[in-house]
Amino acid sequence: MPSFLSILPVLFLEFLSISLTRSILPPLLTTTFPQSIYLIMGLAEAIKGILSFTFGPSIGSWSDTAGRKRVLIYTVFFTTAPIIVLGMMSVLADPEDEVENLELTRSSLKIFITLFSLSGIFASTFTLTFSYIADTTSTRKETVIGFGLALSTFGLSFTIGPMLGGYIARPEAFIKRYSTDIIEEGEDSGLETDTNLKDSTFTTISDPGVQRVFLCSLILIALDLIYVTQYLRETIPQVKPSTPLKPPPSETSPSTPLSFKTRMHNAWSTARTQKVPHPRELFQGVMHLREDPLLNEIAVITFLYYTSVWSIVSTLVFYVTKRFEFGPQRLGELLSAFGLCTVFAEGVLVGIVVPVFGEIKVMRFGLICFIIQCILISLASQPWHIFGCVLLSTATNLVYPSLTSLVTSHVSENKVGESLGAVNGIKSLTEGIGPLVFGMLMSFTEDSIWPGSPYILSALLAVSAWYRTYKLDISDSYISEKYEVEITPKSISRSVKKVTGAWLGFSPVKGGGRSGVDIMRSGGVEDDNWEGEGLLSEVEEDEEGEWQTKKNLFVSAA
């Protein structure tokens, strides 16, 4: 069994524990902070994004010397700390004391929001996963497969987590919806059988359904931490700190473990030796994009598109909870549907359509679908209108893979890592700007006759991004010419066969900057070269030294 597979349970358990709570937190937050929820969560998301952008490089540098395993313990614990604290308070609450539970819920959610904002400091588990895979693989094929499985694992956790959490919280909703016999029996006995979502709204963290979900999340987090500490193998040789604390004579024997004080001092000394980048250094990579006309346009498109994307990501769950009274089961279904479409688009569809039609055409089509999606969400008057927008997200998720594919196709080999890292840095910046701006706008309009009007601004930003694609200095036939792809039924069939025969799910996410197009783009090449010609395959098999350099560049970009 490949050694890189041992890191996948860490990723799956962490993000599954987080995604389980995605269906119960919006009802709790909107009930507790009904007038200011958009502003509060917009500010929290903004702080988290800025902290992630600022501390991400330092966490990665720390893991290079302190070890992946040690740093993973910190990232897993502190990323899930908001869930741990809120879960402990929920599980220990007394369901019968309603007055005390309302106050406990309010204070607990305030702590949760504060910890959620600060968790951006350690939000680097995904990047460390990529680094771990790079450490444990020696050939490009193994690394490609490892990265793909990691991204598939991430997508899988956010596909099954929200819906599973919704039905753990309200199992009776699952029974009512899918068991005709029980529904008919309830009607005969005069029981309530309406699946009105308002009846499923939570008001306190002591609700038995909420307690069940948090208990499951706490168990998953505990299993994750136990797995990392006890079973995950370290891949980085330990580096001694520059000024270690000398242990007392009784502890000088190699067989005697160091005291807790000694180990903590050594860990702190190691951390202090890490170079923390100056704030100016964080923006040097972004400014690098201005040196090239094409990269400059890609940077502008990324900024416009992802600012509008974050307007949807950071506010939609609260919007549908307040406007359409979505309960946990319906929220879980909605989020899982979005996750499934994302996995399908970035893991399967992108490897079929981009080699055939080219990055720019696919990018424009995805932006048009996103514009329509924003308008439909803004004008939605029924819950099914929101679910109808899910199908459009399949096309919108093709935009960023196309952008990163253009980057890896255009820049020279020694600039790929820097360029992808800069584009990803712009994504991180929009994570700080988008939620804050649109959180304020949603707060101003939520009591108006058109509460979804800010999403029209999202559509306008996407229109601007679509317009900028016509300034990209590459013809639409660039990819087809470079890889000698003819748009024919045969080439389409070849792309489908290769993608469906390969591993699925290699896609860019928050914290990663790599496109599945570059790995699976193979519509016009021979069968024995299915890996593609992107960043991970632009070196020859016998040039292992250059391949190792290229792999390190990619990990730096992620």
ABEGO torsion letter per residue (X at the ends): XBAAAAAAAAAAAAAAAAAAAAAAAAAAAAAABAAAAAAAAAAAAAAAAAAAAAAAAAAAAAAAAAEAAAAAAAAAAAAAAAAAAAAAAAAABBAABAAAAAAAAAAAAAAAAAAAAAAAAABAAAAAAAAAAAAABABAAAAAAAAAAAAAAAAAAAAAAAAAAAAAABAAAAAAAABAAAAAAAAAAGBBABABAAAABBABAABAAAAAAAAAAAAAAAAAAAAAAAABBBABBBBBBABBBBBBAAAABAABBBBAAAAAAAAAAAAAABBBBBAAAAAAAAAAAAABAAAAAAAAAAAAAAAAAAAAAAAAAAAAAAAAGBBAAAAAAAAAAAAAAAAAAAAAAAAAAAAAAEAAAAAAAAAAAAAAAAAAAAABABAAAAAAAAAAAAAAAAAAAAAAAAAAAABBAAAAAAAAAAAAAAAAAAAAAAAAAAAAAAAAAAABABAAAAAAAAAAAAAAAAAAAAABBBBAAAAAAAAGBBBBAAAAAAAAAAAAABBBGBBBBBGBABBAAAAABAAABBAAAAAEABAAAABBAABAAAAAAAAAAAAAAX
